[in-house]
Structure formats: C-alpha cells, structure tokens
Amino acid sequence: MAQNEQKQAAAQAAIQHIPVGCIVGVGTGSTANYFIDELAKIKHKIEGAIASSDATAQRLKHHGIEVLDLNNINDLPVYVDGADEITEHLHMIKGGGGALTREKIVAAIARKFICIADQSKLVNILGNFPLPIEVIPMARSYVAREIALIGGQPALRQGFTTDNGNVILDIHGLQIMNPVELEATLNQITGVVTNGLFAKRGANTLLLGTDSGVRTIT
Ligand code: 5RP
C-alpha cells in the first residue's frame, strides 16, 4: 500500500470509533484531511466538530459539517489527529503543519485521542523529525539560545506564521529519551507557547496504516 493509501485506511478505520450523536475533535494535516472526508459521509450522525486549525475548520465547513466553539463545549468524547512521529508508548511529535498549540488544547479536553498515521510514523525514539516549538515572535532569539543550551539545534521555520500569530522553531538533533520530562522542560522557557511533544497527554489509540492493513495499538 502506498503511503497515502495507508493514511486513508487509518482515517477510514477511525470512523468506527466515533460515537453516534457526539462532537468530534478534528486534527490538522494530510491524514486528518482524509479523516474529514470520511467524517463527511457520516455527518448526519454527529452533532458537529471542533477544529484544531483554520485550515481544518475550512475543510469541515466545505463538507457542510458544523464547526463549534470549544469554549461552549463541556465534554469532547473523541479527538482524531495525525502525528509526525509516534512510539509504541503512544508519545508523539506533532506540529509539522504548525497547528500544535490548538491541537494540544483540543487533545487536552478530549476524553480519547485517536492517532491515525501511516507506518512511516512509528519510531522507537522520538527526535529524528525536528521538534516544532511555537514561540512568541519577540522571544525567538532568546528561546533559540535556551534550546541550544540543552543540546538542540533550533531553526526558524521560514515564511511561516501560526494561526495564533506566532513563529515556529524546529529543533534538530534531538534523541528524546524522556519525552514527558523534555515536554515540561521546554514549556518552562519564557516565550514558548507550546512544544510539539505530546507525551504527558499522549494518544489513547494508534490506528496505523500498514502494508498488511490497519494495525491497532493501545
Ligand atoms: C500538524 C500535525 C500533523 O498531525 C502532523 O504534521 C502529521 O501530518 P500528516 O498527516 O500530513 O503527515 O501535527 O500540526
């Protein structure tokens, strides 16, 4: 199966995990886009969606799916999103598409996080994919220096502004042996809005598209 077919297969499998009548949290990226296209087929069975980015909100609306305000929601049964890297412990690097902060907010509220991914995303150790950090623009150089002190090589994502008006530093050269600890450490740096480690709140289930079908890891 080609990579895109694996993404689509994972997205199709996620539909089985959507309770009837619920509000669905929806992630960002090419795999999440496949999920939105599948969700459109059952849109009459859901109450609406919470979008993790402007791009996702646009795609949901294009399909006629109502996009709700997270501030009016008390309970979010499920959040479906992709990842840039994920381990068997269901810790992730996210933010390749730059939507990490809103993704983390939606994930924090969701009772269940279902990660959908193609098999290339499953890794033993996180860090080969540069770790994205959303930073307040005036703190960019300071945060970059602090990251260098802990052994990372930060690179400003050129020509990119997040939905929240901030910049992204992508940290290269990390081998992340303790994702929960590093996630907390990075969040302590003044000027950091969020980092792309989803470890304290990882996924609950991974639906992994592979050459031999969709593998479920919980
Ligand atoms: C966006 C993300 C995406 O989930 C991640 O980049 C994976 O994207 P794709 O499904 O296109 O491989 O975190 O901020």
Residues whose N, C-alpha, C, O or C-beta is under 5 A from the ligand:
A	BS01	5RP	T28 G29 S30 T31 A32 D81 G82 A83 D84 K94 G95 G96 G97 G98 A99 L100
